């Protein structure tokens, strides 16, 4: 089925600002709360939120097989479960309805008032009920930097890293949408030179610049998915700030890996950008040497050229951009990650989220964490207000942005923005 929604000649009758992340060729999916306290599934064009529940009730999806309440829910899980054919039909239909040449909705003021909202008048929600969350560790540059800092610089990568997409199971209960503040975590740390741990606030709270992909129902328990089919089960992508407490992590991660240092908060951008919308930005990833085992081998363009940016905004100050990176640097692709995840028969469901792992590039200004950017705190970064940062301070806001752009169109994710608050205090 052709992806007519991607037609770069298409214009919308809704106003779209220059360099908007959300032209009519994007049509992401999310969930928002209206001023009337109604939660609905929606999409976005320019600075307008579009109520897909109202569109469905008013019969604008006529001819597409949808359950009666498909878009009148508080998550996208059921829609995602319907699979790629439905996603594409719906996205193509939305593009047709908002095309400047289509007067059906454009000339119906009554319906427009019910369907279209200004973004400033809605409150974005978590787009899916995330049953399971897996975080990978798939940037060779990031893994190498961490290995140099904490292990033997000559053998920075562990022996398995070039053979499997390394990952761990995270915690879905603390994934929150952009705009929700995060508290500095408490935990055990081992102060330098000491032999006995202490309990208290983390002093090394960090961000991790990541993306994440959301899956549809992939398999039944025991079934593995070939790498050549894995992309069919990926609905779309979001930006992910996977918060980390480096001092807690340093003390706890041996022998079983990340735990409390990584599960206190993960923040995501609220609009899921579909793989169909990202199709024009396919690119090849890095050459993989040694050649992966046959179940992970793939040819062609399976990465995506996504520009990424991180800024820190101190309270009452302007943000300072501290990193520019790109998703195309990732060594392991999303399809390899999903194929590996199911290779042992692990079941993956609609709404499951898979984090990319920190996305670091080859140059110091493209590193994806404060741990790398300051090299463990040795090289503080100066902010716009003259202060310095080794890690994230209380009341700092971390802002991540991402977009794809070629000569014809720009497709973006908006941003994931989260403020770090002091530790939670019981009243």
MARROVO-202097 format. One record per residue (C-alpha): x, y, z. Coordinates in nm, 4 decimals, padded with zeros to 6 digits. Example, Ala and Ser with C-alpha at 12.3 -4.5 7.8 and 13.67 -1.06 7.14 Angstrom:
% MARROVO-202097
<<01.2300, -00.4500, 00.7800>>;
<<01.3670, -00.1060, 00.7140>>;
***
This chain:
% MARROVO-202097
<<00.0000, 00.0000, 00.0000>>;
<<00.1535, 00.3371, -00.0996>>;
<<00.2329, 00.5945, 00.1703>>;
<<00.0471, 00.8866, 00.0110>>;
<<00.0761, 01.0871, 00.3351>>;
<<00.4471, 01.1370, 00.2583>>;
<<00.3841, 01.3353, -00.0631>>;
<<00.6228, 01.6297, -00.0254>>;
<<00.4119, 01.8442, -00.2618>>;
<<00.1156, 01.8249, -00.0261>>;
<<00.0136, 02.1436, 00.1581>>;
<<-00.2295, 02.1754, 00.4484>>;
<<-00.5127, 02.4248, 00.4878>>;
<<-00.3984, 02.4504, 00.8494>>;
<<-00.1202, 02.7037, 00.8953>>;
<<00.2193, 02.5396, 00.9474>>;
<<00.5069, 02.7632, 01.0666>>;
<<00.8352, 02.7604, 00.8748>>;
<<01.0677, 02.4852, 01.0073>>;
<<00.7871, 02.3250, 01.2054>>;
<<00.8547, 01.9688, 01.3203>>;
<<00.4959, 01.8849, 01.2299>>;
<<00.4137, 01.9511, 00.8645>>;
<<00.1289, 01.7571, 00.7049>>;
<<00.3866, 01.4943, 00.5975>>;
<<00.4532, 01.3997, 00.9626>>;
<<00.1145, 01.3094, 01.1186>>;
<<00.2424, 01.1666, 01.4483>>;
<<00.0153, 01.0047, 01.7055>>;
<<-00.0367, 01.0945, 02.0696>>;
<<-00.2902, 01.1327, 02.3489>>;
<<-00.4047, 01.4657, 02.4906>>;
<<-00.6396, 01.6170, 02.7457>>;
<<-00.8711, 01.8966, 02.6294>>;
<<-00.9907, 02.1964, 02.8324>>;
<<-01.3150, 02.0038, 02.8853>>;
<<-01.1093, 01.7303, 03.0584>>;
<<-01.1705, 01.4850, 02.7764>>;
<<-00.8835, 01.2464, 02.6996>>;
<<-00.8542, 01.1547, 02.3323>>;
<<-00.6179, 01.0045, 02.0790>>;
<<-00.4919, 01.2682, 01.8401>>;
<<-00.2436, 01.3880, 01.5831>>;
<<-00.0740, 01.7195, 01.5165>>;
<<-00.0247, 01.9497, 01.2189>>;
<<00.1713, 02.2691, 01.2833>>;
<<00.0574, 02.4094, 01.6163>>;
<<-00.2822, 02.2391, 01.6024>>;
<<-00.3894, 01.9224, 01.7853>>;
<<-00.6481, 01.7134, 01.6012>>;
<<-00.8993, 01.4993, 01.7902>>;
<<-00.9120, 01.1626, 01.6120>>;
<<-01.1937, 01.0442, 01.8378>>;
<<-01.4114, 01.3293, 01.7116>>;
<<-01.3021, 01.2620, 01.3525>>;
<<-01.4136, 00.9012, 01.3923>>;
<<-01.7460, 00.9902, 01.5557>>;
<<-01.8198, 01.2312, 01.2706>>;
<<-01.7518, 00.9499, 01.0213>>;
<<-01.4393, 01.0906, 00.8574>>;
<<-01.2773, 00.7453, 00.8682>>;
<<-01.5593, 00.5866, 00.6684>>;
<<-01.4371, 00.2841, 00.4725>>;
<<-01.1546, 00.2031, 00.7163>>;
<<-01.2277, -00.0900, 00.9469>>;
<<-01.1910, 00.0454, 01.2999>>;
<<-01.3563, -00.0570, 01.6254>>;
<<-01.6152, 00.2014, 01.7349>>;
<<-01.4021, 00.3320, 02.0228>>;
<<-01.0585, 00.3034, 01.8575>>;
<<-00.9681, 00.6700, 01.9114>>;
<<-01.1880, 00.7401, 02.2146>>;
<<-00.9418, 00.5855, 02.4576>>;
<<-00.6657, 00.7123, 02.6817>>;
<<-00.3879, 00.5136, 02.5109>>;
<<-00.2812, 00.4194, 02.1576>>;
<<-00.2364, 00.0505, 02.2414>>;
<<-00.5447, -00.0793, 02.0560>>;
<<-00.4673, 00.1283, 01.7467>>;
<<-00.1073, 00.0057, 01.7483>>;
<<-00.2321, -00.3548, 01.7865>>;
<<-00.4260, -00.3209, 01.4607>>;
<<-00.1014, -00.3303, 01.2650>>;
<<00.0756, -00.1547, 00.9825>>;
<<-00.2097, -00.1673, 00.7288>>;
<<-00.4440, 00.0247, 00.9621>>;
<<-00.1742, 00.2757, 01.0630>>;
<<-00.1084, 00.3541, 00.6981>>;
<<-00.4763, 00.3794, 00.5996>>;
<<-00.5482, 00.6185, 00.8876>>;
<<-00.2424, 00.8324, 00.8266>>;
<<-00.3186, 00.8563, 00.4535>>;
<<-00.6796, 00.9536, 00.5296>>;
<<-00.5711, 01.2299, 00.7716>>;
<<-00.3360, 01.3675, 00.5055>>;
<<-00.6248, 01.3739, 00.2543>>;
<<-00.8636, 01.5486, 00.4960>>;
<<-00.6198, 01.8273, 00.5770>>;
<<-00.4887, 01.8721, 00.2224>>;
<<-00.5445, 02.2256, 00.0959>>;
<<-00.7343, 02.0884, -00.2053>>;
<<-00.9896, 01.9001, 00.0114>>;
<<-01.2870, 02.1100, 00.1233>>;
<<-01.4819, 01.8382, 00.3091>>;
<<-01.3663, 01.9393, 00.6587>>;
<<-01.2097, 02.2695, 00.5598>>;
<<-01.5511, 02.4189, 00.4784>>;
<<-01.7362, 02.2648, 00.7729>>;
<<-01.6953, 02.5169, 01.0573>>;
<<-01.9114, 02.3170, 01.2982>>;
<<-01.6995, 02.0021, 01.2646>>;
<<-01.3732, 02.1990, 01.2718>>;
<<-01.4650, 02.3474, 01.6105>>;
<<-01.5102, 01.9986, 01.7530>>;
<<-01.2032, 01.8424, 01.5939>>;
<<-00.9252, 02.1042, 01.5989>>;
<<-00.7556, 02.2558, 01.9049>>;
<<-00.4634, 02.4921, 01.9512>>;
<<-00.1675, 02.3122, 02.1073>>;
<<-00.1626, 02.5650, 02.3909>>;
<<-00.5144, 02.4512, 02.4872>>;
<<-00.4348, 02.0825, 02.5318>>;
<<-00.2231, 01.8864, 02.7781>>;
<<-00.0186, 01.6013, 02.6383>>;
<<-00.0359, 01.2624, 02.8101>>;
<<00.1722, 00.9448, 02.7979>>;
<<00.0776, 00.8086, 02.4528>>;
<<00.0780, 00.4374, 02.5357>>;
<<00.0310, 00.2088, 02.8327>>;
<<00.3861, 00.0758, 02.8435>>;
<<00.3764, -00.2823, 02.9642>>;
<<00.7473, -00.3529, 02.9349>>;
<<01.0515, -00.1332, 02.8812>>;
<<01.3906, -00.2524, 02.7593>>;
<<01.6959, -00.0278, 02.7364>>;
<<01.9731, -00.1170, 02.4969>>;
<<02.3388, -00.0106, 02.4985>>;
<<02.4001, 00.0237, 02.1263>>;
<<02.6316, 00.3210, 02.0695>>;
<<02.9883, 00.2016, 02.0136>>;
<<03.1239, 00.5470, 02.0942>>;
<<02.9316, 00.5642, 02.4235>>;
<<03.0255, 00.2109, 02.5285>>;
<<03.3893, 00.2817, 02.4419>>;
<<03.3932, 00.6058, 02.6413>>;
<<03.2426, 00.4366, 02.9471>>;
<<03.4887, 00.1487, 02.9145>>;
<<03.7806, 00.3907, 02.9017>>;
<<03.6589, 00.5716, 03.2127>>;
<<03.5765, 00.2731, 03.4311>>;
<<03.7829, -00.0155, 03.2931>>;
<<04.0977, -00.0806, 03.0917>>;
<<04.1240, 00.1881, 02.8178>>;
<<04.2954, -00.0649, 02.5908>>;
<<03.9995, -00.3045, 02.6201>>;
<<03.7128, -00.0594, 02.6582>>;
<<03.4495, -00.2821, 02.4943>>;
<<03.3578, -00.6032, 02.6696>>;
<<03.4033, -00.9188, 02.4549>>;
<<03.0295, -00.9649, 02.3864>>;
<<02.9557, -00.6063, 02.2772>>;
<<03.0402, -00.6473, 01.9061>>;
<<02.8361, -00.9689, 01.8841>>;
<<02.5013, -00.8871, 02.0491>>;
<<02.2847, -00.5788, 02.1062>>;
<<02.3386, -00.5592, 02.4828>>;
<<02.0336, -00.4527, 02.6841>>;
<<01.8597, -00.4753, 03.0178>>;
<<01.5012, -00.4705, 03.1425>>;
<<01.3947, -00.1302, 03.2761>>;
<<01.0984, -00.0076, 03.4773>>;
<<00.7868, 00.1143, 03.2958>>;
<<00.6179, 00.2596, 03.6068>>;
<<00.8384, 00.5690, 03.6081>>;
<<00.8224, 00.6612, 03.2387>>;
<<00.6642, 01.0065, 03.2113>>;
<<00.5841, 01.2463, 02.9247>>;
<<00.7667, 01.5715, 02.8563>>;
<<00.6878, 01.8460, 03.1055>>;
<<00.6579, 01.6244, 03.4143>>;
<<00.9324, 01.7187, 03.6656>>;
<<01.1634, 01.4542, 03.8108>>;
<<01.2968, 01.4325, 04.1665>>;
<<01.6648, 01.3814, 04.2447>>;
<<01.6848, 01.0199, 04.3663>>;
<<01.8068, 00.8951, 04.7025>>;
<<02.0297, 00.5920, 04.7139>>;
<<02.3405, 00.4134, 04.8330>>;
<<02.6774, 00.5441, 04.7172>>;
<<03.0377, 00.4698, 04.8107>>;
<<03.2291, 00.7960, 04.8665>>;
<<03.5792, 00.8115, 04.7203>>;
<<03.8334, 00.6512, 04.9500>>;
<<03.5699, 00.4926, 05.1755>>;
<<03.4904, 00.1255, 05.2320>>;
<<03.1415, 00.1694, 05.3790>>;
<<02.8495, 00.3026, 05.1705>>;
<<02.6243, 00.5919, 05.2730>>;
<<02.2599, 00.6679, 05.1942>>;
<<02.1529, 01.0081, 05.0623>>;
<<02.0722, 01.2169, 04.7536>>;
<<02.2589, 01.1328, 04.4359>>;
<<02.5253, 01.3934, 04.3625>>;
<<02.5761, 01.2888, 04.0011>>;
<<02.2372, 01.3003, 03.8274>>;
<<02.2831, 01.2754, 03.4521>>;
<<02.0745, 01.2644, 03.1361>>;
<<02.1111, 01.0081, 02.8600>>;
<<02.0271, 01.1214, 02.5082>>;
<<01.8238, 00.8388, 02.3566>>;
<<01.5399, 00.7563, 02.1248>>;
<<01.2937, 00.4750, 02.1823>>;
<<01.0712, 00.2705, 01.9547>>;
<<00.7200, 00.1492, 02.0320>>;
<<00.6142, -00.1984, 01.9172>>;
<<00.2920, -00.3566, 01.8066>>;
<<00.2144, -00.7170, 01.9108>>;
<<00.5204, -00.8984, 01.7793>>;
<<00.5038, -01.2683, 01.8633>>;
<<00.3679, -01.5425, 02.0817>>;
<<00.5811, -01.6788, 02.3634>>;
<<00.8509, -01.9063, 02.2205>>;
<<00.8463, -01.7497, 01.8724>>;
<<01.1420, -01.5567, 01.7371>>;
<<01.1131, -01.2832, 01.4724>>;
<<01.3558, -01.2749, 01.1766>>;
<<01.5602, -00.9567, 01.1468>>;
<<01.4188, -00.9132, 00.7942>>;
<<01.0642, -00.8821, 00.9368>>;
<<01.1352, -00.6912, 01.2577>>;
<<01.0641, -00.3428, 01.1161>>;
<<00.7054, -00.4465, 01.0355>>;
<<00.6384, -00.4583, 01.4101>>;
<<00.7773, -00.1125, 01.4955>>;
<<00.5052, 00.1544, 01.5111>>;
<<00.7214, 00.4605, 01.5599>>;
<<00.9760, 00.6493, 01.7651>>;
<<00.9982, 00.9046, 02.0464>>;
<<01.2797, 01.0998, 02.2097>>;
<<01.3926, 00.9548, 02.5423>>;
<<01.5814, 01.1122, 02.8315>>;
<<01.6823, 00.8105, 03.0365>>;
<<01.7797, 00.9793, 03.3626>>;
<<02.0746, 00.8243, 03.5475>>;
<<02.2349, 00.8606, 03.8908>>;
<<02.6009, 00.7896, 03.8169>>;
<<02.7219, 00.7619, 04.1772>>;
<<02.4459, 00.5162, 04.2677>>;
<<02.5138, 00.3263, 03.9449>>;
<<02.8885, 00.2990, 04.0149>>;
<<02.8243, 00.1322, 04.3507>>;
<<02.5381, -00.1019, 04.2551>>;
<<02.5930, -00.2150, 03.8959>>;
<<02.8273, -00.5079, 03.9683>>;
<<02.7316, -00.7912, 03.9299>>;
<<02.3808, -00.7563, 03.7813>>;
<<02.3919, -00.4224, 03.6021>>;
<<02.1645, -00.1148, 03.6210>>;
<<01.8993, -00.1020, 03.8924>>;
<<01.7941, 00.1941, 04.1113>>;
<<02.0337, 00.4322, 03.9381>>;
<<01.8332, 00.3975, 03.6190>>;
<<01.4703, 00.3302, 03.7092>>;
<<01.3737, 00.6424, 03.9071>>;
<<01.2656, 00.8317, 03.5930>>;
<<01.2630, 00.8143, 03.2133>>;
<<01.1088, 01.1023, 03.0149>>;
<<00.9725, 01.0738, 02.6601>>;
<<00.8436, 01.3134, 02.3959>>;
<<00.4630, 01.2823, 02.3715>>;
<<00.4204, 01.2445, 01.9928>>;
<<00.5087, 00.9086, 01.8362>>;
<<00.6539, 00.9697, 01.4897>>;
<<00.5702, 00.6711, 01.2693>>;
<<00.8263, 00.4688, 01.0795>>;
<<00.6294, 00.5568, 00.7637>>;
<<00.6975, 00.9277, 00.8248>>;
<<01.0685, 00.8524, 00.8772>>;
<<01.0956, 00.6433, 00.5601>>;
<<01.2608, 00.9225, 00.3505>>;
<<01.5446, 00.9477, 00.6028>>;
<<01.6750, 00.5931, 00.5910>>;
<<02.0526, 00.5606, 00.5866>>;
<<02.3192, 00.2985, 00.6425>>;
<<02.4610, 00.2562, 00.9893>>;
<<02.8268, 00.1936, 01.0752>>;
<<03.0017, -00.1092, 00.9257>>;
<<02.9726, -00.4004, 01.1664>>;
<<03.2952, -00.5895, 01.2271>>;
<<03.3108, -00.8759, 01.2993>>;
<<03.0110, -00.9781, 01.0891>>;
<<02.7183, -01.0555, 01.3226>>;
<<02.5821, -01.4077, 01.3494>>;
<<02.3352, -01.4974, 01.0695>>;
<<02.0194, -01.4163, 01.2717>>;
<<02.1384, -01.0534, 01.3038>>;
<<02.2714, -01.0014, 00.9528>>;
<<02.0952, -00.7465, 00.7294>>;
<<02.1691, -00.5509, 00.4147>>;
<<02.0568, -00.2070, 00.3041>>;
<<01.9562, 00.1061, 00.4906>>;
<<01.8232, 00.0234, 00.8359>>;
<<01.9281, 00.3309, 01.0308>>;
<<01.7803, 00.6821, 01.0183>>;
<<01.9348, 01.0271, 00.9838>>;
<<01.7879, 01.1993, 01.2905>>;
<<01.9571, 01.5161, 01.4179>>;
<<01.9597, 01.5340, 01.7972>>;
<<02.0317, 01.8182, 02.0387>>;
<<02.0558, 01.8564, 02.4165>>;
<<02.0345, 02.1807, 02.6143>>;
<<02.0452, 02.2567, 02.9874>>;
<<01.8433, 02.5508, 03.1159>>;
<<01.9290, 02.6726, 03.4667>>;
<<01.6389, 02.8275, 03.6553>>;
<<01.5755, 03.1891, 03.5438>>;
<<01.8366, 03.1617, 03.2658>>;
<<01.8581, 03.0894, 02.8946>>;
<<01.9229, 02.7315, 02.7811>>;
<<02.2731, 02.6325, 02.6732>>;
<<02.3048, 02.3733, 02.3959>>;
<<02.5711, 02.1264, 02.5081>>;
<<02.5477, 01.8401, 02.2568>>;
<<02.4682, 01.7763, 01.8894>>;
<<02.4427, 01.4110, 01.7912>>;
<<02.2677, 01.1870, 01.5372>>;
<<02.0810, 00.8582, 01.5562>>;
<<02.2726, 00.7275, 01.2511>>;
<<02.5800, 00.6754, 01.4711>>;
<<02.4137, 00.3791, 01.6440>>;
<<02.6041, 00.0539, 01.5874>>;
<<02.3066, -00.1815, 01.6324>>;
<<01.9820, -00.1062, 01.4451>>;
<<01.6294, -00.1179, 01.5863>>;
<<01.5486, -00.4245, 01.3763>>;
<<01.8568, -00.6051, 01.5100>>;
<<01.7580, -00.5091, 01.8645>>;
<<01.4053, -00.6453, 01.8207>>;
<<01.5232, -00.9621, 01.6454>>;
<<01.7701, -01.0279, 01.9260>>;
<<01.5092, -00.9492, 02.1933>>;
<<01.2774, -01.2185, 02.0552>>;
<<01.5526, -01.4661, 01.9605>>;
<<01.4961, -01.6621, 02.2824>>;
<<01.1161, -01.6553, 02.2464>>;
<<01.0573, -01.3524, 02.4716>>;
<<00.7097, -01.2138, 02.4064>>;
<<00.6819, -00.8493, 02.2948>>;
<<00.3435, -00.6735, 02.3093>>;
<<00.1677, -00.3665, 02.1748>>;
<<00.2934, -00.0559, 02.3525>>;
<<00.6233, -00.2036, 02.4675>>;
<<00.9094, 00.0459, 02.4547>>;
<<01.2701, -00.0175, 02.3560>>;
<<01.5316, 00.2462, 02.4374>>;
<<01.8241, 00.2895, 02.2005>>;
<<02.0826, 00.3431, 02.4695>>;
<<02.2827, 00.6653, 02.4941>>;
<<02.3499, 00.8107, 02.1474>>;
<<02.7054, 00.9428, 02.1316>>;
<<02.8887, 01.0502, 01.8186>>;
<<03.2586, 01.0437, 01.7310>>;
<<03.3448, 01.3959, 01.8539>>;
<<03.3357, 01.5385, 02.2104>>;
<<03.0545, 01.7801, 02.1220>>;
<<02.8373, 01.4859, 02.0117>>;
<<02.8529, 01.2846, 02.3343>>;
<<02.5133, 01.1913, 02.4774>>;
<<02.5631, 01.2265, 02.8538>>;
<<02.7196, 01.4625, 03.1065>>;
<<02.9413, 01.1742, 03.2176>>;
<<03.1076, 01.1861, 02.8757>>;
<<03.0763, 01.5581, 02.8021>>;
<<03.2561, 01.6504, 03.1267>>;
<<03.4605, 01.3272, 03.1297>>;
<<03.3433, 01.2254, 03.4734>>;
<<03.3282, 01.5823, 03.6016>>;
<<03.6869, 01.6730, 03.5110>>;
<<03.5839, 01.9263, 03.2441>>;
<<03.2846, 02.1313, 03.3661>>;
<<03.0550, 02.2947, 03.1080>>;
<<02.9794, 02.6676, 03.1350>>;
<<02.6140, 02.7720, 03.1217>>;
<<02.4635, 03.0899, 02.9747>>;
<<02.4383, 03.2439, 03.3231>>;
<<02.8091, 03.1912, 03.3948>>;
<<02.7642, 02.8907, 03.6250>>;
<<02.9282, 02.5543, 03.5549>>;
<<02.7938, 02.2013, 03.5433>>;
<<02.9641, 01.8688, 03.6061>>;
<<02.6249, 01.6985, 03.6303>>;
<<02.2637, 01.8238, 03.6543>>;
<<02.1782, 02.0686, 03.9329>>;
<<01.8460, 02.0932, 04.1141>>;
<<01.5988, 02.3126, 03.9197>>;
<<01.7870, 02.2652, 03.5910>>;
<<01.5690, 02.1733, 03.2936>>;
<<01.7068, 01.9255, 03.0385>>;
<<01.5682, 01.9817, 02.6871>>;
<<01.6173, 01.7310, 02.4050>>;
<<01.5105, 01.7931, 02.0459>>;
<<01.5222, 01.5803, 01.7328>>;
<<01.4377, 01.6217, 01.3654>>;
<<01.5092, 01.4858, 01.0181>>;
<<01.5556, 01.7169, 00.7222>>;
<<01.6307, 01.6863, 00.3527>>;
<<01.5825, 01.9216, 00.0618>>;
<<01.2079, 01.8633, 00.0555>>;
<<01.0725, 01.8172, 00.4066>>;
<<01.1472, 01.8412, 00.7786>>;
<<01.0011, 01.5777, 01.0114>>;
<<01.0544, 01.6310, 01.3835>>;
<<00.9720, 01.4969, 01.7267>>;
<<00.9191, 01.8242, 01.9104>>;
<<01.1002, 01.7984, 02.2402>>;
<<01.1255, 01.6172, 02.5696>>;
<<01.1775, 01.8731, 02.8438>>;
<<01.2057, 01.7843, 03.2140>>;
<<01.3018, 01.9783, 03.5248>>;
<<01.5088, 01.8164, 03.7997>>;
<<01.3631, 01.8900, 04.1439>>;
<<01.5281, 01.8337, 04.4845>>;
<<01.4673, 01.4974, 04.6544>>;
<<01.1056, 01.4206, 04.7383>>;
<<01.0171, 01.5128, 05.0965>>;
<<00.7261, 01.3437, 05.2753>>;
<<00.4879, 01.5919, 05.4347>>;
***
